[in-house]
Amino acid sequence: MTKKYEELISELKEIVKKIEDNNTSLDEMITLYEQGTILVRQCEDRLTEIEVKITELGRES
């Protein structure tokens, strides 16, 4: 199931909080950063899908 854009952004915000937390180890930060980059790509993909859909809807009007 594809996550909603808002869910992806929420996950990204949580990752940023953890990375900025002084209690997070360097190894965990690297893992979180990797997860964050995946989420950013998913956000970009969702936005592209939405843009295409809006463009198509505009052509149908």
N, C-alpha and C positions, 0 to 999 in steps of 0.2 A: 504494500500500500504506500502510495506517495504521501509524504508529509506535507501539510500546508505550509506556506511561506512563513506565516506567523509562528508556527511551531519551530521551524528551523532557526528563525531569528532568536526565539526564546532560548533554544539550546546554545546558540552562539554567545548570548549574553551570559549564560551560566559558565561557559568555558572561560570567557574573559574575566569574570569574577574570580574563578579559581586560579587563573594564571597570575592575576594581580595580588592574590593572597600571599602573604609572606610565609605561610606555612606549607606551600606547595613545593615539593622537591623539583630539582632540575629535570630529572627523568620523567616525572609526571607532567611537567610543563611541556616537554617535547611531545609526549603522547597527546596532550590536550591540544597543542598547536596543530598536530597532524589531523586530529578529529575536526578542528575548526576549519582547516583548509578544505576538507571534504564537504563540510556544511556550507561553506561559502560557494563552492562549485554547484552544490544542489540549489542554493538560493538563486544563483545566476541562471541555472537551467530553468527553474520555475518561472523567473521573470521573463525569460525568452519565450517560454510556452505561452505565458499570459499575453505578451506583446503580439505574438502571432495570432492568437485567438481574437484579440481586440482589432487587429488589422483586418482579419477575415470578416468580423462582424460589421466593421465600417464599410466594407465593400458590398455587403449584402443589403445595406440600407439604401 
